[in-house]
Amino acid sequence: MDKETKEQFERLNKKLNDLLAAQRKVSETWVGPSFVTDLTGWNFEKMRQARQNKMIEFKRSPGGGYLYKLESIPEQFIKKVS
């Protein structure tokens, strides 16, 4: 690969990575435990198990509790409400 082609490839690769990072940031919705319990029917013990088994993405909230990434909840655990 010649120098010019390589530089062009690297620029495109960087732009793609920047776009993907921006898209990931936009598609993250962090919700509290009550939202997750309503959505899934899980109790707080099931949520602890989901955190421990890495079934759902979570982070500590500023208040010391947990926040859960809505997009990481497996679809099979979401209750279908009619």
N, C-alpha and C positions, 0 to 999 in steps of 0.2 A: 504494500500500500504506500503510495507516495505521500510526502509530507502534507501537501494541501488537502488531500482526501482524508488523511488521518485527523487533521485539525478540524475539518468540517464535521467529521463523524463525532469527534469529542464535543463539539458545540451542540450538535443535535442531541447527543446522549445526555448532556447536562440539562438542556431544556426539557427533555422528556422526564428526567428525574425530578426537576423542579415542579413540573405540572402534576406528576403523580403525588408528590409530597403535599402540594396544595389541595388536591382532591381528597386525600386522606384526612386532612385537617377539617375540611368542610363536612365530611360524612361522619364525623364523630359526634354522637349525642350522649352526654353523660347525664344519668338520672339517679335519683335517690333510691334507697331500698324499698320504700313504699310503692313506688312505681313498678319495680320489678315483681314484688309480691302480688300486686294487682294483675299484672300482665301474665304471670306464670302460675300463680297459685302456690308458689314456694313459700315455706315459712323461713324464719331467720336461720334455722339449723340447715335447711337445704341450701340456702344461699352461702353459708359458711363452707359447706361441702363443695359447692360449685367453685368457690374461690380457691379452696385447698387443692382441688383436682384440676384447676386451670381450665374449667369449662366456660368461663366467662371472664372478660377483661374487667379489671377494677383498679381503682386508685383510692388513696386516702383523701377525704374531703378536708377542707380547712378546719372544720369543726371536730375532726378526729374520727368521724365515721367513714363510711365507704360510699363511693360513687361507682356506678356500673355503666359500661359502654353498651348502649342499647343495641347497636349493630352486632355485638358479639354474642348475644343470646341466641342459642341454637333454635331454629324455627320450630322444631318438634316440641319444645317446651312452652311455646306461646299458646295460651288458651284461645280457642276460636269462640268468640262471642257473637251470637246472632241477634 
